[in-house]
Amino acid sequence: MLTNKPSTAPGGPSHATRPQVERRSIGGLVKAYVALTKPRIIELLLTTTLPVMFLAAKGLPPLWPSIATLVFGTLSAGSANALNCYVDRDIDATMRRTRRRPLARDQVSPRGALIFGIVLGVLSTLGLGLAVNWVSAALSLGAILFYVLVYSMLLKRRTAQNIVWGGIAGCMPVLIGWSGVTGRLDWAPVVLFGVVFLWTPPHTWTLAMRYKEDYAAAKVPMLPVVATERRVILESIAYTWATVACSLLLWPVAGTTLLYPVVAAVLGAVCLWEAHRLLRRHNAGRRGLELRPMRFFHWSNAYLALLFLTVAIDSLLV
């Protein structure tokens, strides 16, 4: 095990040990900066970007624009997330779910996180503009600014509708993926934008139900903090129904094969079952963790990933 303990050999500290400690320290700093970008969230965003590129191309999308869109799209999402960490560093230090983030643990300075986020934003915007097209670059920059200025700084701490409108930023990769191939927008990506927009509130609210006390302690008015459990569940059910209905619109709008509507209907039915299951457990008198809202949260992740995977597969069959 590496240690800073002085060597017993003549000449003081071991020269063999010192560079290994430095490498580990640099590696830890790099890891902390990567953590600022919230890689797991980026993974989810990429699962909505690439399938839309297949849909736009009606098959395999062109290789270079696809790679460039994904690479610079990753930097764009990383920029928004790093800047969000900078804005929310006081909240993150309070909540159990986020207190291990780099700024909350003083692994990165606030100034360093701010500069890092801005640099990623500049690189992603210029990269998309020069390597893909300026439509994608403008959408990417708009997503960063909306997430940081509108959601993080304006909505999150002021209204229970924060994630409803703040979720728009998370829908932008759909439009960026489409424009990365076509250079324009169309109704098909707008439908999928709507799917992600409607999917976001129940997905986030069920997570907030699990961490309700944390959000309350941080004074973030998420819906589960300011509303009754029944209201949160009923609104989640309503949004889930709207999500499934919107997903089925892609069939006539994009002219998919029958594979897509069949799979979308099955996935939607399971998602609706899980949403109504929350209401059944609530009506049965179960409270708190026994409601198991995280079950819906995890399933909603799978729902979105599988739905967009179906979009990609269906595009290869047209």
C-alpha positions as a printed NumPy array, in Angstrom:
array([[  0.   ,   0.   ,   0.   ],
       [  1.323,   3.459,  -0.901],
       [  2.114,   5.741,   1.997],
       [  3.783,   9.073,   2.733],
       [  5.739,   7.529,   5.602],
       [  9.483,   8.478,   5.463],
       [ 11.947,   5.804,   4.388],
       [ 14.435,   4.36 ,   6.896],
       [ 17.086,   4.31 ,   4.19 ],
       [ 19.732,   7.107,   4.099],
       [ 18.762,  10.128,   2.117],
       [ 15.219,  10.651,   3.511],
       [ 11.955,   9.787,   1.697],
       [ 11.977,   7.018,  -0.831],
       [ 12.388,   8.312,  -4.383],
       [ 10.511,   5.238,  -5.655],
       [  7.413,   6.033,  -3.611],
       [  7.037,   9.762,  -4.31 ],
       [  6.022,   9.656,  -8.004],
       [  3.507,   6.882,  -7.32 ],
       [  1.779,   9.072,  -4.725],
       [  1.721,  11.954,  -7.224],
       [  0.186,   9.762,  -9.892],
       [ -2.5  ,   8.629,  -7.533],
       [ -3.218,  12.228,  -6.53 ],
       [ -3.52 ,  13.338, -10.164],
       [ -5.716,  10.336, -10.898],
       [ -7.979,  11.254,  -8.   ],
       [ -8.294,  14.821,  -9.264],
       [ -9.155,  13.626, -12.771],
       [-11.726,  11.248, -11.301],
       [-13.261,  14.12 ,  -9.325],
       [-13.591,  16.313, -12.41 ],
       [-15.138,  13.439, -14.363],
       [-17.617,  12.941, -11.509],
       [-18.674,  16.593, -11.902],
       [-20.066,  15.709, -15.329],
       [-22.399,  13.064, -13.796],
       [-21.515,  10.206, -16.204],
       [-24.588,   8.122, -15.352],
       [-26.891,  10.948, -16.445],
       [-24.86 ,  11.366, -19.641],
       [-25.343,   7.658, -20.391],
       [-29.113,   8.13 , -20.255],
       [-28.921,  11.173, -22.523],
       [-26.871,   9.255, -25.089],
       [-29.461,   6.469, -25.143],
       [-31.93 ,   9.012, -26.533],
       [-29.472,  10.676, -28.928],
       [-28.112,   7.774, -30.981],
       [-31.435,   6.007, -31.757],
       [-32.871,   9.272, -33.09 ],
       [-29.914,   9.471, -35.471],
       [-30.924,   6.051, -36.833],
       [-34.48 ,   7.323, -37.244],
       [-33.308,  10.46 , -39.033],
       [-31.146,   8.451, -41.419],
       [-33.796,   5.725, -41.914],
       [-31.063,   3.209, -41.196],
       [-27.399,   3.48 , -40.292],
       [-26.46 ,   7.145, -39.81 ],
       [-23.27 ,   8.531, -41.38 ],
       [-20.283,   7.557, -39.231],
       [-18.408,  10.823, -38.747],
       [-21.387,  13.093, -37.923],
       [-22.627,  10.41 , -35.511],
       [-19.301,  10.163, -33.686],
       [-18.88 ,  13.942, -33.583],
       [-22.433,  14.457, -32.315],
       [-21.993,  11.9  , -29.554],
       [-18.546,  13.161, -28.498],
       [-19.417,  16.845, -28.412],
       [-22.887,  16.059, -27.082],
       [-21.18 ,  14.307, -24.171],
       [-19.068,  17.404, -23.53 ],
       [-22.207,  19.546, -23.68 ],
       [-24.018,  17.42 , -21.11 ],
       [-20.875,  17.366, -18.973],
       [-20.733,  21.149, -19.095],
       [-24.353,  21.522, -17.961],
       [-23.879,  19.001, -15.16 ],
       [-20.617,  20.537, -13.931],
       [-22.163,  24.007, -13.851],
       [-25.186,  22.544, -12.054],
       [-22.828,  21.101,  -9.433],
       [-21.325,  24.578,  -9.017],
       [-24.722,  26.229,  -8.55 ],
       [-26.068,  23.46 ,  -6.284],
       [-22.954,  22.913,  -4.149],
       [-24.754,  24.054,  -0.983],
       [-27.672,  21.706,  -1.664],
       [-25.389,  18.791,  -2.525],
       [-23.53 ,  19.174,   0.791],
       [-26.845,  18.88 ,   2.664],
       [-28.433,  15.883,   0.952],
       [-27.423,  12.278,   1.642],
       [-27.79 ,  11.33 ,  -2.012],
       [-25.379,  14.017,  -3.207],
       [-23.019,  14.72 ,  -0.327],
       [-20.299,  12.566,  -1.897],
       [-20.093,  14.725,  -5.013],
       [-16.709,  16.408,  -5.587],
       [-17.654,  19.94 ,  -4.536],
       [-19.465,  18.727,  -1.435],
       [-16.296,  16.827,  -0.405],
       [-13.932,  19.689,  -1.334],
       [-12.203,  17.51 ,  -3.923],
       [-12.592,  20.324,  -6.458],
       [-12.723,  24.057,  -5.802],
       [-15.856,  25.986,  -6.807],
       [-13.735,  28.143,  -9.109],
       [-12.241,  25.056, -10.712],
       [-15.685,  23.537, -11.291],
       [-16.983,  26.789, -12.802],
       [-14.055,  27.121, -15.207],
       [-14.26 ,  23.423, -16.095],
       [-17.97 ,  23.697, -16.92 ],
       [-17.5  ,  26.822, -19.048],
       [-14.578,  25.294, -20.974],
       [-16.593,  22.144, -21.724],
       [-19.482,  24.302, -22.909],
       [-17.29 ,  26.319, -25.266],
       [-15.58 ,  23.197, -26.651],
       [-18.877,  21.384, -27.181],
       [-20.541,  24.32 , -28.939],
       [-17.598,  25.011, -31.254],
       [-17.075,  21.296, -31.86 ],
       [-20.68 ,  20.701, -32.878],
       [-20.729,  23.824, -35.02 ],
       [-17.512,  23.065, -36.896],
       [-17.732,  19.253, -37.087],
       [-21.512,  18.737, -37.397],
       [-23.63 ,  21.85 , -38.037],
       [-24.588,  25.077, -36.325],
       [-28.194,  23.99 , -35.775],
       [-26.958,  21.246, -33.439],
       [-24.507,  23.665, -31.842],
       [-27.263,  26.206, -31.122],
       [-29.518,  23.519, -29.636],
       [-26.659,  22.277, -27.468],
       [-25.803,  25.74 , -26.176],
       [-29.486,  26.4  , -25.533],
       [-29.724,  23.203, -23.48 ],
       [-26.743,  24.208, -21.329],
       [-28.053,  27.709, -20.702],
       [-31.583,  26.489, -19.981],
       [-30.402,  23.828, -17.511],
       [-28.106,  26.17 , -15.627],
       [-29.884,  29.524, -15.766],
       [-33.549,  28.536, -15.916],
       [-33.681,  25.228, -14.014],
       [-30.75 ,  25.358, -11.572],
       [-30.804,  29.071, -10.749],
       [-34.455,  30.038, -11.224],
       [-36.887,  27.125, -10.95 ],
       [-35.333,  24.488,  -8.712],
       [-35.481,  26.417,  -5.436],
       [-38.699,  28.327,  -6.136],
       [-41.446,  26.07 ,  -7.468],
       [-42.745,  22.516,  -7.25 ],
       [-43.012,  22.624, -11.042],
       [-39.222,  22.861, -11.24 ],
       [-38.602,  19.508, -12.879],
       [-41.607,  19.797, -15.207],
       [-40.142,  22.766, -17.068],
       [-36.533,  22.191, -16.1  ],
       [-36.743,  18.79 , -17.772],
       [-36.771,  20.537, -21.163],
       [-32.967,  20.546, -21.071],
       [-32.949,  16.759, -20.827],
       [-35.121,  16.533, -23.951],
       [-32.711,  18.473, -26.152],
       [-30.436,  15.506, -27.061],
       [-33.338,  14.144, -29.113],
       [-33.373,  17.284, -31.256],
       [-29.575,  17.422, -31.39 ],
       [-29.384,  13.809, -32.581],
       [-31.876,  14.459, -35.377],
       [-30.304,  17.738, -36.507],
       [-26.859,  16.131, -36.36 ],
       [-27.922,  13.932, -39.29 ],
       [-30.351,  16.172, -41.193],
       [-29.257,  19.704, -40.301],
       [-32.869,  20.623, -39.499],
       [-35.806,  19.687, -37.267],
       [-38.998,  17.778, -38.073],
       [-42.13 ,  16.431, -36.379],
       [-40.67 ,  13.002, -35.546],
       [-38.012,  14.358, -33.124],
       [-40.619,  16.721, -31.688],
       [-42.767,  13.698, -30.788],
       [-39.814,  12.004, -29.09 ],
       [-38.975,  15.304, -27.378],
       [-42.511,  15.156, -25.989],
       [-41.99 ,  11.588, -24.788],
       [-38.92 ,  12.56 , -22.745],
       [-40.604,  15.751, -21.521],
       [-43.649,  13.864, -20.204],
       [-41.546,  10.977, -18.87 ],
       [-39.31 ,  13.225, -16.745],
       [-41.725,  14.362, -13.97 ],
       [-42.919,  10.928, -12.737],
       [-39.395,   9.538, -13.092],
       [-37.973,  12.35 , -10.955],
       [-40.843,  12.562,  -8.483],
       [-40.557,   8.9  ,  -7.521],
       [-36.867,   9.46 ,  -6.784],
       [-37.808,  12.545,  -4.772],
       [-40.323,  10.47 ,  -2.789],
       [-37.454,   8.235,  -1.699],
       [-35.347,  11.26 ,  -0.676],
       [-38.162,  13.503,   0.497],
       [-36.472,  14.356,   3.806],
       [-33.277,  15.32 ,   2.011],
       [-35.047,  17.725,  -0.317],
       [-36.964,  19.194,   2.61 ],
       [-33.74 ,  19.729,   4.58 ],
       [-32.175,  21.424,   1.557],
       [-35.332,  23.57 ,   1.129],
       [-35.906,  22.374,  -2.42 ],
       [-39.694,  22.376,  -3.071],
       [-39.932,  19.145,  -5.039],
       [-43.552,  18.037,  -5.405],
       [-43.269,  15.2  ,  -2.821],
       [-42.062,  17.781,  -0.276],
       [-44.939,  20.241,  -0.703],
       [-47.824,  17.961,  -1.744],
       [-49.548,  14.904,  -0.332],
       [-48.37 ,  11.459,  -1.31 ],
       [-51.669,  10.798,  -3.085],
       [-51.359,  13.934,  -5.219],
       [-47.805,  13.017,  -6.254],
       [-48.939,   9.536,  -7.274],
       [-51.981,  10.794,  -9.189],
       [-49.91 ,  13.354, -11.095],
       [-47.303,  10.706, -11.836],
       [-50.013,   8.443, -13.244],
       [-51.368,  11.266, -15.414],
       [-47.932,  12.032, -16.836],
       [-47.286,   8.334, -17.444],
       [-50.499,   7.992, -19.445],
       [-49.499,  11.073, -21.45 ],
       [-46.015,   9.611, -22.029],
       [-47.407,   6.364, -23.425],
       [-49.919,   8.178, -25.635],
       [-47.225,  10.469, -26.997],
       [-44.911,   7.527, -27.695],
       [-47.561,   5.923, -29.929],
       [-47.797,   9.094, -32.048],
       [-44.41 ,   8.277, -33.549],
       [-45.961,   5.441, -35.564],
       [-48.052,   7.632, -37.908],
       [-45.733,  10.65 , -37.757],
       [-42.486,   8.845, -38.621],
       [-43.991,   5.987, -40.622],
       [-42.435,   3.224, -38.552],
       [-43.041,  -0.474, -39.074],
       [-45.479,  -2.345, -36.828],
       [-42.605,  -3.366, -34.566],
       [-42.402,   0.031, -32.927],
       [-46.071,   0.538, -31.908],
       [-46.344,  -3.061, -30.656],
       [-43.247,  -2.786, -28.46 ],
       [-44.167,   0.753, -27.367],
       [-47.624,  -0.459, -26.311],
       [-46.206,  -3.371, -24.312],
       [-43.579,  -1.212, -22.601],
       [-46.209,   1.425, -21.909],
       [-48.591,  -1.126, -20.406],
       [-45.923,  -2.3  , -17.971],
       [-45.053,   1.281, -17.066],
       [-48.721,   2.09 , -16.44 ],
       [-49.082,  -1.047, -14.321],
       [-46.186,   0.1  , -12.147],
       [-47.619,   3.612, -11.857],
       [-51.042,   2.344, -10.811],
       [-49.348,  -0.095,  -8.449],
       [-48.135,   2.906,  -6.442],
       [-51.737,   4.058,  -6.078],
       [-52.911,   0.594,  -5.056],
       [-50.241,   0.362,  -2.364],
       [-51.105,   3.851,  -1.165],
       [-54.816,   3.032,  -0.975],
       [-54.005,  -0.139,   0.935],
       [-52.628,   2.   ,   3.713],
       [-48.902,   1.486,   3.179],
       [-46.696,   4.5  ,   3.842],
       [-43.101,   5.673,   3.411],
       [-40.565,   3.205,   2.075],
       [-43.179,   0.436,   1.875],
       [-44.623,   2.292,  -1.078],
       [-41.437,   1.325,  -2.96 ],
       [-41.358,   4.32 ,  -5.341],
       [-37.838,   3.356,  -6.442],
       [-39.31 ,   0.342,  -8.209],
       [-41.12 ,   2.691, -10.592],
       [-38.012,   4.888, -10.857],
       [-35.816,   1.989, -11.998],
       [-38.468,   0.641, -14.35 ],
       [-38.937,   4.079, -15.938],
       [-35.211,   4.1  , -16.737],
       [-35.571,   0.743, -18.459],
       [-38.729,   1.899, -20.254],
       [-37.029,   4.879, -21.875],
       [-33.902,   2.935, -22.848],
       [-35.898,   0.075, -24.388],
       [-38.282,   2.428, -26.184],
       [-35.438,   4.29 , -27.882],
       [-33.634,   1.041, -28.643],
       [-36.788,  -0.028, -30.465],
       [-36.693,   3.229, -32.426],
       [-33.203,   2.352, -33.645],
       [-34.05 ,  -1.262, -34.521],
       [-37.257,  -0.259, -36.291],
       [-35.323,   2.271, -38.379],
       [-33.164,  -0.562, -39.737],
       [-36.298,  -2.394, -40.894],
       [-37.932,   0.415, -42.845]])
